[in-house]
Amino acid sequence: MKGIESIPVTVVSTSPQRDATDMALPLLHELAAMLETLLASGEENSIDLSRAPLDPTDRARLAEILGQGELSASLDCLGSTRIQETAITGVWWITHCDAQDRVVGEFIEVTSCPEILRSSQQEVRSGLSRLRTRLSEQTVSTDPAAVTERLRAIGFEPAQPQQASPPADQQSE
């Protein structure tokens, strides 16, 4: 009698073979719906990519289809944040990293401007206060000769005053 090793075995999976990019397309459809909502109501939205079941191929396909836009920004605060506009206006890819540059959060935001780039009212008030303080520290002369000299320093040549013509009834013929 032969051993179990001699029995031919074929493994058949009961689940369909997963296409490596089949998660990218549903997310792209969701982004399209989010853009429609943004246009219709101004409502912004985001997708937390860490919660999406994406493998590296899915991420690459998503990045390829969205493309890279013209705008990017980076922030350094308790780690780095990279904000990249995609080639699809209104869709932003945002990656948060820790101090060791490990990804700790990754989102796609559908918005006109990502929330992280917006200044709060309190921050704007603080900025206004700093500007007013700096302006109060400046001494600017309104003396015409000093103004003319400042204009020349930045490349402007002030026009020479023109002499007024005598009224038409006083002009000689």
C-alpha positions, 0 to 999 in steps of 0.5 A, a space after each residue: 500500500 502506498 502512502 498518502 503522498 501518492 494521492 494527487 491533490 488539487 487545491 480549489 479556492 471557493 473565493 474568487 481570485 481578487 484582482 489587485 486593483 479592485 479596491 482602488 476603483 470603488 474608492 475612486 467612485 466614492 471620491 467622484 460622489 464626494 466631489 459631486 456633494 462638494 459642488 452641490 452643497 459645499 460639504 467636504 469629506 475625506 477617506 481614511 486610507 488606513 481603514 481602507 483594505 488597500 494593498 500596495 498595488 491598490 495604493 499605486 493604482 489609486 495614486 496613478 489614477 488621481 495623478 499629481 497636481 500643481 500644489 503641495 505643502 509640508 508642515 513640521 510639527 511633531 513629525 511631518 505632514 505632506 499635503 499634495 493636490 492630486 491632478 483632480 482639482 478638489 482632491 488632496 492626498 495628505 500623509 502624516 508622519 511621526 518624528 521618525 518619518 513613519 506614516 501614522 495617518 493617510 487621508 484623501 480629502 475632498 475640499 477646496 482647501 485642506 483643513 490643516 492649511 486653514 488659519 483659525 479665527 484665533 490665529 488670524 487675530 494673533 497675526 493681526 496683533 503681531 502685524 500691528 505691533 510691528 507697524 507701530 515699531 516702524 517710523 515712516 517719514 511723510 516728508 516729500 523728499 524722503 518719500 521720493 528717495 524711498 521710491 527711487 530706492 525701489 526703482 521708481 522715478 517720481 514724476 516731476 511736477 508739471 507747471 500749470 498752464 494759464 487759463 485759456 482766456 489768459 493765453 496769448 494768441 
